[in-house]
Amino acid sequence: MHLSSVQLCALLMVAVVAVVVAAPPSTPHHVARRSFFNLQCKGVYDAAIFARLDRICDDCYNLFREPTLFTLCRSKCFTSPYFKGCMESLYLYDEEEQLDQMIDFIGKR
């Protein structure tokens, strides 16, 4: 059985689509999990909690545009004074107790 060039091209396109659909997406979950351990967090990894705390540092960086601030905010598993400073700068006073519980959960202070 010989395939025409149109049939061969169509078959190739189907194969490419199948590979793309079947390939696992590059998830930021693995990156976040690696960051969790790089920050020396000793508690339980929870993607939602980690993302919430990380987002505070990201928002703080976006507010001040100071490159080292993001790293300092995340240091010691979000227990540095910089994290507290970011919370204050972002007016998260009403969430402080909840955020402290989140930090305790993932950081096991």
C-alpha positions in Angstrom: 0.0 0.0 0.0 1.4 3.3 -1.1 0.4 6.6 0.5 0.0 9.8 -1.4 1.9 12.8 -0.2 -1.4 14.3 1.1 -2.3 11.1 3.0 1.3 11.0 4.4 1.0 14.7 5.5 -2.4 14.1 7.1 -1.0 11.0 8.9 2.0 13.0 10.2 -0.3 15.8 11.4 -2.5 13.3 13.3 0.7 11.8 14.9 1.9 15.2 16.0 -1.4 16.2 17.5 -1.6 12.8 19.4 1.9 13.4 20.8 1.1 17.0 21.9 -2.2 15.9 23.5 -0.6 12.9 25.2 2.4 14.8 26.5 2.1 15.9 30.1 2.0 19.6 30.5 5.0 21.3 32.0 3.4 22.1 35.4 4.6 24.8 37.7 3.6 22.4 40.5 7.0 20.6 40.3 8.8 24.0 40.4 6.8 25.1 43.4 7.5 21.8 45.2 11.2 22.2 44.5 11.0 25.8 45.8 9.3 24.5 48.9 12.3 22.3 49.7 14.8 24.9 48.6 13.4 27.3 51.1 14.0 24.6 53.8 10.3 24.4 54.7 10.0 21.4 57.1 6.2 21.1 57.3 3.6 19.6 54.9 3.7 20.7 51.3 0.4 22.2 50.3 0.3 23.7 46.8 -2.5 26.2 47.6 -0.9 27.4 50.8 2.5 27.7 49.2 1.1 29.6 46.2 -0.7 32.0 48.5 2.4 32.8 50.5 4.5 33.0 47.4 2.0 35.4 45.8 2.4 37.8 48.7 6.2 38.0 47.9 5.4 38.3 44.2 3.0 41.2 44.9 5.5 42.8 47.2 8.2 42.6 44.5 5.8 44.1 42.0 5.1 47.0 44.4 8.7 47.9 45.1 10.5 46.5 42.0 13.5 45.5 44.2 14.9 42.2 42.8 16.3 40.9 46.1 13.1 41.6 48.0 11.4 38.5 46.4 14.1 36.3 47.7 14.3 37.9 51.1 10.6 37.7 51.5 10.6 34.0 50.9 13.7 33.3 53.0 13.4 31.0 56.0 10.2 29.6 54.6 8.4 32.9 54.8 9.4 33.6 58.4 11.8 36.5 57.7 11.0 40.0 58.8 10.8 40.9 55.1 7.7 38.7 54.8 6.0 40.6 57.7 7.1 43.9 56.1 5.5 42.8 52.8 2.3 41.8 54.6 2.2 45.3 56.1 3.0 47.0 52.8 0.2 45.1 51.1 -2.2 46.0 54.0 -2.9 42.3 54.9 -3.4 43.0 58.6 -6.8 41.3 58.6 -5.2 38.1 57.2 -2.2 38.0 59.5 -3.5 35.3 61.8 -4.5 33.0 58.9 -1.2 33.6 57.1 0.7 32.8 60.3 -1.2 29.5 60.5 -0.3 28.8 56.9 3.4 29.5 57.6 3.3 27.2 60.7 1.7 24.4 58.6 4.3 24.4 55.9 7.2 25.6 57.9 6.8 23.8 61.2 8.3 26.7 63.1 
